[in-house]
Amino acid sequence: MEHGGFKLKKSGHGVVELINHDDNPDLVILAIPDLHIPFHHPDAFRFLKDIRDEFNPDLVVCLGDEVELASLSFHDKNPDAPSAKDEYLASLGHLQDLYKLFPDVLVCNSNHTSRPYRVAFSAGMSSHMMKSYNELLNAPKGWSWHDRIIIQNVCYIHGDPKSGANATKAWMNENRMSTIHGHIHGWGGVQYSSSPFKQIVGMNAGCLIDLEAIAFKYGSKYANKGTLGCGIIRGGREAHFIPMR
């Protein structure tokens, strides 16, 4: 399997791993956190373009929840929100702008983007009856979805089902390796942990949502709001949370 000139190897547990990076030990990875299109921050794409132009990443990883799909939630639905059709069509339009910015992206499977498949599963529909992510989202061939993405001994995941400020540490401990994730909007930042044998890094890359959007009205009662930004990872050794600017 190839991706943007890099070779990837698939293995068990939904893992895909970059295998030909020895000639470039200082790969720069851009980690795009939860956008929840079409309820993304109005400056999200401008910000991501600025980060792309500044850091010139070798690879781009989307940490999941690239779309919201609120209309397919198992939770109570806001009757004032857009219909399933209107939300979906709006998402497709915004995604085209994102694809132009980033034609080759490795994407983490996530709880929001997977909503159509979860609804179909609960209705007893076979996976053979469903479209692929690329078909569902009109995505270019350079976009592919995986449970876990390993690049230079760093694991990229969406981050569900964990929550809270200590989720990054928990993922580092469970994965036993450096871990970059999204999913948890209320925190963003980097942690390092060392043993006598090695040092690992973890990062919650925050989110890029519109905090005033109707899809997030449920959060109005919470003082802790979404932390806006993204992540830059260099050489599998260092991670930087970049606040939106």
C-alpha angles and dihedrals in degrees: 000000000000132000123184092332094315125110119234130195123207120214139162128308092038093293124154117184133194107234108176104060100108091101090056110042092169101059113166115220125193111209112201112200130206113322099170092202128232086030094053123132111277089235096044098102093043089051093048091049090052091050091047092051093046100046101027094212121213091212136016123214122190108207093211140259088089086155131036105211090186091168090067096050120128087219125085110292126227107243090210093058122102118277120260091258096047093047093047094049092047089051092053091053094051092043090060088061090050092049090054090055094044115021093170117050136154107216130202116226109246144184098252100043090047093056096105090054093046091051090048091049092051088051091053097251118153118239087237088070094057132087120244119251089256091055095041094051099032087239125173121250089257091070118084133169127225139165095230130013119198119197120168092341093310120121117217115199138156094242108230135164093030122084141178137053094299097053094102092057090046092053092048090052095046096044091041088217143071110300135194119192146161128192096098105085099184098068137046129176151089134275130188125202127187138193131180086271109043148346123239133189133214131191138184102207094203120218143278101220131138101251090202096052119120091240089067098042088112088070095061091098093056122084091204107084135186115292107226120216145075140242137257118195122189126198093337087280108083134037130193128194108214112202116218111267 
